[in-house]
Amino acid sequence: QLLFEILKLEKDSIWNVGDGINILGSRLQHKKVLLVIDDVVDIKQLEYLAGKREWFGSGSRIIVTSRDEHLLKTHGMDEIYKPNELNYHDALQLFNMKAFKIQKPLEECVQLSEGVLRYVGGLPLALEVLGSFLNGRSVDQWRSTLERLQIEPPNKIMSILQISFDGLQELEKKIFLDIACFFKWKTRDYVLKILEGCGFSPVVGIEVLIEKSLLTVHENNRLWMHDLIQEMGHQIVRRQSPDEPGKRSRLWKEADVHHVLSQNTGSEVVVGIMVDDDFFRGNDVHLSAKAFSLMTNLRLLKISNVQLPEGLEYLSNRLRLLDWHRYPLKSLPSNLQLDKTVKFKMCYSRIEELWKGIKPLNMLRVLKLSHSENLIKTPDFTKVPNLEVLDLEGCTRLREIHQSLLRHNKLILLNLKGCTSLTTLPGEIFMKSLKTLVLSGCLKLRKLPRVVGSMECLRELLLDETDIKELPVSIELMSGLVSLNLKDCRNLASLPITIGSLECLQTLVLSGCSKIVKFPETVISVVDLSELFLDGTSITEVPSSIELLTKLRLLNLNDCKTLVRLPSSINGLKSLRNLNLSGCFKLENVPETLGQVESLEKLDISGTAIRQPPSSIFLMKNLKELSCRGCKGSPSSASWFLRFPINLIRRSSDPMDFSLPSSLSGLCSLTKLDISYCDLGEGAIPSGIGDLCSLETLCLSRNSFVSLPASIYRLSNLREIELEECKMLQNLPRLPASIHRISLGGCVSLETLSDVLNLNLNEHRLPSLNLYCGDCSKLTGSYDLALSLLKEYIKNSENMSLSDKYIKQNYLFNIIVPGSEIPEWFEYQNNEGSSITISTPPKTYKN
């Protein structure tokens, strides 16, 4: 046919494929050809029609469309293009052209159009089919169609989509149906492990589905398919037995599962039952377990909140996934074989003991029994060689860990968090594959076992909120440790010298270890340390040797109540970005050399005894956040955060008062400044505050000034200003147009807001404003100002274009001012009661 059309040959001149290929090669090699080969499903189609480049003349173009990307790669196409779904605006335009023969939708069908788009996304085929079907129909028919779509999509769409499914091999079909019914949005690794256990060779199978555009991989390596493709899979399963769910291969709807388990209609056809964890949530359903005895081929089971008053005698021995949330019984069926199970999960179960003795479970990779409060001991793991994850978090009665566990060679994650009855771990520990060990909240655990072999794979060791008094010297064998958390180990007084051997350690958390009275200088040897948390310890000073931690990015000394000194060598911390000294109320100064730490981005000296920060701090060009909150009161005060006395109006001339320099222009990157609760008097805030060109948030609450410098208007990036409980404040300067949030609650002396602010109007975006003036008893004119701003807002909203209203916008418009009346011009009045009901204008589009 191709040759007949191009060369005008007689129909009887070509007798076989070979003749056609020869003629293509000889007659078209000097012609400039545009050839489009649509919907190729077999490589031979390309071999016959476009087998070699030299068949066609210079400048020829061959365009091939196919559902199979692998086929195109095999034939050696120069470029492969994957068309994306239409974006919202293009999809809406295409749909409207088919549904209304115009680009603008009818007003009454706008919401319904959006419902169609939410259902089909940007799939052109579906948009065209549904748009053409809805053309000329009434609004009631539109609604009926949308309801029907949720049950049964149009046959024309499904039949076209199923072409790709029909071309799959049997294993690929099983993989597709499993993903469509059970595993959409699950991670690729998770699905691979389950389906490998089923013997489906999923690595290749999933790749085939991707190549045939039946499946895609989204961010975080999660598997995804279009809703219509998923619905096609659902339809294929439903057609196996339209009237009886118990004779379908896969069950995923709550109603179908309830029917099968209550009516005992299960059969050997069923291979998978998977419903969400909220299945029957809050309403435990008592069902018969007899249905399970009929499902002998069941390999995937995920249910929850099912009560079995008659017990459970049988579960399929083919189970690869067993996930039963709130399993109601104390034990498993005695004849249950788990030798094929890959993942076993029974969180919040009543299980007391998993199995007795030694069981060979070679395929088991994941075992999760978290919050199974009746579990007393773990089983013997000697014959569970491939276990990678063991999660026993919240098993509050767990007292005994079998010694085989701490010698396991393949375990990657061991989570014993919140096992509050656990007092010891048996013997010695040597787990060469372990990456994460969680013992957080094991309140009675006093000792970590001695390490007897290299555990270089261990990256994270969490011992926070345990009763550990010391760490074993052998911790040095955990040479790959990156994070060590000892938060709130209140009996821990020191660290072993071998901590310095942990060359990979980056995060050390000693927060709340109140018995640590001396800076642990052994960590100085950990050259890669980037985060050091010493908040809540009892250290009195930081040694000068800290300068050796040149990679330290965060130093948290918050609430070190006995800390009195920082060394001048702190300028050696060339990588420091975050320094938290808040609550160190005995600390009266920081060294001038701190200003030489050019990398510092966040500095918090809130609640310290510092009155005059060194001038070098105000020249730190990379500093983004500076908090001096509550820097007032006597240095010996231990309750600075509880006392905020209101003083008489005065000038800030007391040398003991907190003060800022007159020039702040050196802080060119500062985005947040917090000098609230500092009892700043009139004139304490310099006019140089207007030089903070990057400032976005300014916190000035609980101060004693009467006015603010007019230079604040120059803060062109300022979005938030907090002035709560500034009881002496009488007036405000004009605020910049960038302002979005103003907090004035409790400013009882404030008299006016006239000429303070106006809306930053934009024809493509609604203005955002949050103005709070609660308890501003003297404020006058605020009522009229609020109404004026509201009128501007409504006017701007009505003038917005249709396309801009389709765009989701993140805006907020709140005004709270003293007042008790609704203006006469406002359409909605509270004739009765204290509330009003407002209907949206006809031009407003709803989501």
Secondary structure, 3 states (H helix, E strand, C coil): CHHHHHHCCCCCCCCCHHHHHHHHHHHCCCCCCEEEEEEECCHHHHHHHCCCHHHCCCCCEEEEEECCHHHHHHCCCCCCCCCCCCCHHHHHHHHHHHHCCCCCCCHHHHHHHHHHHHHHCCCHHHHHHHHHHHCCCCHHHHHHHHHHHCCCCCHHHHHHHHHHHHCCCHHHHHHHHHHHHHHCCCEHHHHHHHHHHCCCCHHHHHHHHHHCCCCEEEHHHEEECCHHHHHHHHHHHHCCCCCCHHHCCEECCHHHHHHHHHHCCCCCCCCEEECCCCCCCCCCEECCCHHHHHCCCCCEEEEECEECCCCCCCCCCCCCEEEEECCCCCCCCCCCCCCCCCEEECCCCCCCCCCCCCCCCCCCCEEECCCCCCCCECCCCCCCCCCCEEECCCCCCCCECCCCHHHCCCCCEEECCCCCCCCCCCCCECCCCCCEEECCCCCCCCCCCCECCCCCCCCEEECCCCCCCCCCHHHHHCCCCCEEECCCCCCCCCCCHHHHHCCCCCEEECCCCCCCCCCCHHHHHCCCCCEEECCCCCCCECCHHHHHCCCCCEEECCCCCCCCECCHHHHHCCCCCEEECCCCCCCCCCCHHHHHCCCCCEEECCCCCCCCCCHHHHHCCCCCEEECCCCCCCCCCCCCCCCCCCCCCCECCCCCCCCCCCCCCCCCCCCEEECCCCCCCECCCCHHHHHCCCCCEEECCCCCCCCCCHHHHHCCCCCEEECCCCCCCCCCCCCCCCCCEEECCCCCCCCECCCCCCCCCECCECCCEEEECCCCCCCECHHHHHHHHHHHHHHHHHCCCHHHHHCCCCCCEEEECCCCCCCCCCCCCCCCCCCCCCCCCCCCCCC
